[in-house]
């Protein structure tokens, strides 16, 4: 349940923000999409995503560590850890 909701919230952030994500990719957004290659997010996009997630979930994200293989699912895992553990 949380994973589905979080995925929808992330998709909403991407749709409302200034991200240059291919419409087809965004429409079919899945947990296995890689932030830097599939979604083509750069470091500024990651900062904006972090801020948007903080606002959306009313949390503080100390430092979102993103490497070349970080997926949407890993971001959801990170959110879950902050919110529920």
Secondary structure as the mmCIF struct_conf table of DSSP 4:
data_model
#
loop_
_struct_conf.conf_type_id
_struct_conf.id
_struct_conf.beg_label_comp_id
_struct_conf.beg_label_asym_id
_struct_conf.beg_label_seq_id
_struct_conf.end_label_comp_id
_struct_conf.end_label_asym_id
_struct_conf.end_label_seq_id
HELX_RH_AL_P HELX_RH_AL_P1 UNK A 2 UNK A 16
TURN_TY1_P TURN_TY1_P1 UNK A 17 UNK A 18
HELX_RH_AL_P HELX_RH_AL_P2 UNK A 23 UNK A 27
TURN_TY1_P TURN_TY1_P2 UNK A 28 UNK A 28
TURN_TY1_P TURN_TY1_P3 UNK A 31 UNK A 32
STRN STRN1 UNK A 34 UNK A 34
TURN_TY1_P TURN_TY1_P4 UNK A 35 UNK A 38
BEND BEND1 UNK A 39 UNK A 39
HELX_RH_AL_P HELX_RH_AL_P3 UNK A 43 UNK A 57
TURN_TY1_P TURN_TY1_P5 UNK A 58 UNK A 58
BEND BEND2 UNK A 62 UNK A 62
TURN_TY1_P TURN_TY1_P6 UNK A 68 UNK A 69
STRN STRN2 UNK A 71 UNK A 71
HELX_RH_AL_P HELX_RH_AL_P4 UNK A 72 UNK A 84
#
